[in-house]
Amino acid sequence: MKLKYIWVLSAVAIVLMKPCFAQDKTKVEVGEKIYTTYCETCHGENLVNSGQSFDLRKLKVSELPRFENSVQNGKGQMPPWRGVISEKDMDLIWAYIRTKANDR
């Protein structure tokens, strides 16, 4: 009986999580498009551009504030994107970057 209960709870959890996975996939896909538009020229197709810019794959999940600050205010040769890239778009770009991160 206990095994059946666990199985039912697992099945329910999978069904309830499916929309979350679909939302995450969509979020990543949209983030990739925004990245391609604004970031790829300097940061490269795969988040790295042979030493010419920061390797975005190195960003750790805890470095979201660093990412947001750099995008909004610029850093080094990177111009500020405040007023161009919205907070929502930054969140979508971040979701895409996290799928390619080295620390996953």
C-alpha atoms as one frame of an Amber mdcrd trajectory, in Angstrom:
protein
   0.000   0.000   0.000   2.797   2.414   0.900   4.548   1.773  -2.445   1.318
   2.520  -4.332   0.966   5.781  -2.387   4.535   6.805  -3.289   3.937   5.947
  -6.944   0.749   8.032  -7.067   2.487  11.011  -5.427   5.382  10.721  -7.895
   3.007  10.628 -10.856   1.128  13.683  -9.569   4.416  15.568  -9.027   5.526
  14.806 -12.597   2.227  16.003 -14.039   2.336  19.200 -11.988   5.986  19.914
 -12.875   5.550  19.490 -16.633   4.232  23.046 -17.175   7.241  24.373 -15.210
   9.654  22.591 -17.523   7.796  23.957 -20.563   7.955  27.486 -19.124  11.671
  27.120 -18.393  12.340  25.859 -21.923  10.416  28.776 -23.410  12.228  31.215
 -21.119  15.610  29.847 -22.242  14.632  29.965 -25.920  13.508  33.589 -25.663
  16.639  34.415 -23.645  18.790  32.924 -26.400  17.102  35.156 -28.982  17.679
  38.257 -26.858  21.290  37.173 -26.243  21.791  36.749 -29.995  20.459  40.253
 -30.605  22.402  42.149 -27.937  25.277  40.038 -26.621  26.514  37.578 -29.211
  28.495  40.113 -31.243  30.947  40.617 -28.362  30.481  37.537 -26.171  30.302
  34.995 -28.982  27.853  32.395 -30.175  28.666  30.037 -27.295  29.023  32.716
 -24.575  32.768  32.997 -25.125  34.708  35.016 -27.691  38.360  33.914 -27.578
  39.550  36.259 -24.847  38.066  39.423 -26.353  35.285  39.551 -23.779  34.307
  37.879 -20.523  33.488  34.165 -20.821  29.864  34.167 -19.670  29.999  30.407
 -19.065  32.098  31.178 -15.974  29.285  33.063 -14.233  28.102  31.160 -11.177
  24.484  31.137 -10.056  25.490  33.357  -7.111  26.804  36.018  -9.508  23.414
  37.206 -10.747  23.906  40.630  -9.073  27.289  40.970 -10.821  25.673  40.112
 -14.163  22.822  42.579 -13.648  25.204  45.366 -12.598  27.479  44.786 -15.607
  24.571  44.777 -18.044  22.909  47.844 -16.564  26.024  49.944 -15.918  28.596
  48.539 -18.316  32.049  47.276 -17.415  35.387  47.811 -19.118  34.714  48.001
 -22.849  31.115  46.850 -22.408  28.672  49.743 -22.702  25.787  50.187 -20.269
  22.532  48.666 -21.505  20.282  50.460 -18.973  17.128  51.522 -20.781  17.834
  49.164 -23.684  17.664  45.736 -22.051  14.795  45.496 -19.583  14.977  43.645
 -16.259  12.668  41.003 -17.719  14.969  40.554 -20.709  17.996  40.326 -18.392
  16.189  37.550 -16.514  15.615  35.711 -19.801  19.246  36.162 -20.882  20.341
  34.895 -17.448  18.166  31.787 -17.872  19.889  31.108 -21.202  23.380  31.708
 -19.762  22.684  29.319 -16.881  21.967  26.496 -19.358  25.522  26.882 -20.711
  27.335  27.576 -17.424  30.428  25.603 -16.474  29.225  25.013 -12.895  26.003
  23.184 -13.745
